[in-house]
Amino acid sequence: MTIVAQVLIALTIYSVWLIRPNWETVYRAADARNLKEEFAVYRLPIWALYLVGFIKILLASALLAGIWMSNLVVPAAYGMAVLMMVAIVMHLRVRSDSFLKAAPAVTILCLCLFVAL
């Protein structure tokens, strides 16, 4: 069952960061229409967008590689969990956001903890 969670986490991260970074979704902070605008809403510099994206893709890849190299799974899951906690905090800082906007990060956080524990 943890392998299914690993794949689900990885595919979700790939989808958000590689396939649809410029798509409008109901989960973007405030009225942001893409990831760049969302990071601007959080008042983060553009380099943070690229750093976070790189780390998330790296951790998602480690979760997939962990199917064959099990020693990668726990560190990757904990690393992704930390990033999801930060994402939740960032959504909460945007006081106009409803809990719905943080729901994907909460879901991925729960999956990461399930995988890690």
N, C-alpha and C positions, 0 to 999 in steps of 0.2 A: 504494500500500500504506500510505503514511503517513496517508492520509485514513481508512482503515479503523481504524487505531490511534487516531487522534484521536477518532473516533466511539465506539469501544469504551471509551476512557478516560472520556469525557464521560458516556456512559450508565451506566457503573459508579458514577461519583461521584454522579450524579443519583439512582440507585437507592438507594445507601447513605444519602445525606443527605436526600433528599426523600420517598422512597417507604417505606423501611424503617428509619428511625432508631430505632424502638421494637421492632424484631423481634429475637428471640434468634437468634444464629448461633454457630457453633463458632469464629468468628474474633474474637469480643470478648475483651478482656483479662480475665484471671482468671475470675471468675464473673459478670461484668457481663452484664446482660440487654438493655441498650440503650445508646445513645451517651452519655447523661447519666451512667449508672453507669460506663461505660468511662472517661470523663474523670475521674470521681471516683477510680477505681482508679489513674490516672496522677497523682493529687493535683494536678490542674489546676482552676482556678476555673471557674465556670459561664460567665463571659464568654469564656473561651478556646474553649469549645465553639461558641459563636455566631460568634466571630471566625474560627475555622478553617473552620466550615461555610460562612460567607459567602465566604471567600477561595477555598475549593475549588469552590463553585458558580460564582463569577466566572471562575476559571481554566478550568473545564470549558466554560463558555459561550464563552470566548475561543477554546478549541480548536475548538469547532464553528463559530464565526464565521470562524475561520482557513481554513475550506474556501473561503471567498470573499474573505477579506482575509488573504493569506498572511503579512503582516508581524506578525500576532498569534501565529502558531504557535510560533515558537521561544521567545519570552519566557514564554508560557503553559506550554509543556512543561517548561521549566527551573523555573518557579515550582512547578508540580505535583510535579516530581521532588524539589525541596527538601522539600516537605511530606511526601512519601512516605518520604524518608530520616528525617525526624523521627518519623514513625509507626513505622518499623522500630526506631529507638532506643527509643521509648517501650515497645514490646512487649518488647524485650530487657531493659529495666529491671524489668519484671514477671518476676521470676526463675522463677515457676511456669508461665509460658507456654511452650508448645512452639513450634518454628519454624513449625508450621502456622498459628498465629494471625497471624504476620507475612507469610505467603505472598501474600495479596492486595496488600499494600503493595509487596512485592518485585516482583510481576508488573506493577503499575501503574508502578513506578519504571523497570523495563526498557522498557516501552512508551513512557514519556515520553522516555527517552534515545534510543530508536530514532527517535522523531518529531523530537527536537531536533537530532540529529546527522545 
